[in-house]
Amino acid sequence: MRRARFPSTHMIMPEFRQAARKPAAIPDMIKREKNKQEFQRLVELSLRSKIVLHIISTHKTGLLKTTGIVKAVDHHTGSLLIQTLEGPRRIHPHDVQDILA
């Protein structure tokens, strides 16, 4: 009976399955899809539970490191409103390079 179980390591999310079917022109597409899901999970966690996030994003002058709590998500512009110690700051998700909790 032990071998009759379906191993959980073989379960693949639909997003990963779609990305794996696409041609290998973009080799790290699955990795980027996983990063998008992790980004969304951390933003939602910060919104609900007030978890402090460390966000590294691109800026005109180079990389910008922001530490704060996500206060709101503007769906019209697609930007995040982050409350930092210096005051509120807007970050566009396409500028985010890395995010840590």
Disulfide bonds with the S-S distance in Angstrom:
none
